[in-house]
């Protein structure tokens, strides 16, 4: 007996693996919501001590979730998901988180978003998102999490300079 599709499927991908084959090779063309984390958020890959690690490691999750703006982006994405779920059509949603290699930013944010949308306030609290998960508590949504590229080898690529954010001056 096949199980019905999940209400929400969250897929993390590394764009440097877009030549991947399999069920999730074309996931970006099917995405309801796609988050591109490549240019706006800190890349753990640039740190030698994190490069070989993945989102399964606490140090990577902490680095990603402590990046300014990430928690706000995930909270806003959760609100977007709520909007789609409130719509008149009960179609399954696919949310794609994407970064360069798929081992750090995309995977860590996908894990956090899954905890939120599944209404798991305890797990969401480990990401600093317990309040955001409360809106989903008791909804009994089926939420699948897929990491298309998390277990692939580290991509050998030139290291970009870290982004420097400037603060607006007081007027």
N, C-alpha and C positions, 0 to 999 in steps of 0.2 A: 504494500500500500504506500503510495507516495504522499508525502506531507504537503499541505497547501503552501503557497509561497509566503515568505515572511511579510509582515506588515511593512517593515523597514529593513533594507539590507544596506550595510555600511561597508564599503570596499576601500581599502588603502592601496594606493599604487605609486610606483616610482616611474616618472615620465621617461627616465633613461632606459626603461624596460618596455617601452611601448611596442616593441616587436614581439612581445610575449604572445604565446599561443594559449588556447584553452578557453574555458567558459567565460573568463573575465577579461579576455584580450581587448574587447571593444566596449568595455564598461563605460567609458566616457561618452560614447554616443548614446547610451541608454540612461545616463544619469538624470535624475530629477533635480538634484542639487550637486554642484561640483565646487569644492574648495581648493584653490590653488595656493599652496603655502610656500612655493619656491622663492619668490622675490621679497616677500614682506616679513618673513619670520626667521629668526635665528636658526642656522643650520648646524646641528651637532657634528656633522661630518667634518667641519673645519677644525674641530678639536681632536688632536691625535688620541687623547685618552678615551674618546667616545666613538671614534670612527668605526671600530670593529664591533661595537656593541649594537644592540637593537632596542626597540621599544619594550622588549621584555625586561630590560634592565632599568631599575629605578632611576639611576643617574640620567639616563636618556629621557625618561618620562618627566623628571623634575626639570631638566633643562628646557624641554619643549614647552611644558605648561607654565614655566616661570617667565617665558618670553612675553614681554608686554603686548597685549592685544589678543593673545591666543584664547584666553578664557572668555573674553567678550565675544570673539568670533564664534566660539562654540555655543555660547548662550543664545546668540542671534540665530545660529543655525537651528538650534532646538526650537526656537520660536517659528522659524520657517517651516520646520517639520510639522509643528502643531497646526499651522495654517493649512498645509496640504491635507493633513488628516481630518480637518474640520470640513473640508470641501465636500460637495455632493457625490463625488465619485470615490469609491473605496479601492482605488488602484494601489498596488504596492509601490513603495518609494525606494529609489536607489540613491544613496548619498555617497559621493566619491571624495575622499581626501587624497590629495596628491602632493608629492614633493619630488625631489630629483631622483633619489635612489629607492625610496619606499621603505627604508629601514628605521627611520627616526621620526621626522615630523608627521608624515602621513599616518604611520602606524600608531603613534602615541595619541594623536588627536582622534583617530578612529576608535581607539579603545575607550577614551574618555567619553566620546559621543555615544557609544554603545551603552555605557553605564547610565548616562543621562536618559536616553530614550527608552531604555528598558525599565526605567523607574527605580533603579538600584541606587538609592540615596547613599547607602553605606559605601559602595564602591565609588560612586561619583564624588563623595567627600574626599577620597584619596587624591582626586584631581582638582580639588577646590571648587567643585561644581554641585555640591549637595542641594543648594537652593534651586538650581536649575532643574534638577532631577525631580523635585517635588511635583511639578506639573504633570509628570508622567507616572507617578506612583499610583498604583491601583488600576492602571489602564489595561494591564495584561497584554501589551503589544508583543508580538513575536518579532525579535530583532536579531538578525544574523550579522555576524562580523566576518569579513573575509580579508585576508592580507595577501594580495596577489604577489607581492615582491619582497616581503619581509625576510624570507629565508634565502634570498639570492645573495650572491657574493657582492662585496663592496665594489662599487663602480669606481674605477680609477679615473679621476677627473681632476682638472686644475682646480685649485682651491680659490674661490672668490674672496675678496676682502670682505670682512664683516660689514654689515650695514651700520651706518651711524645715523641715529635719529637726532634731529635737532629740536630743541624746544623753542616754541614761539617766544619772541621777546615781549616784555610787558609794554603796553602802549601808554 
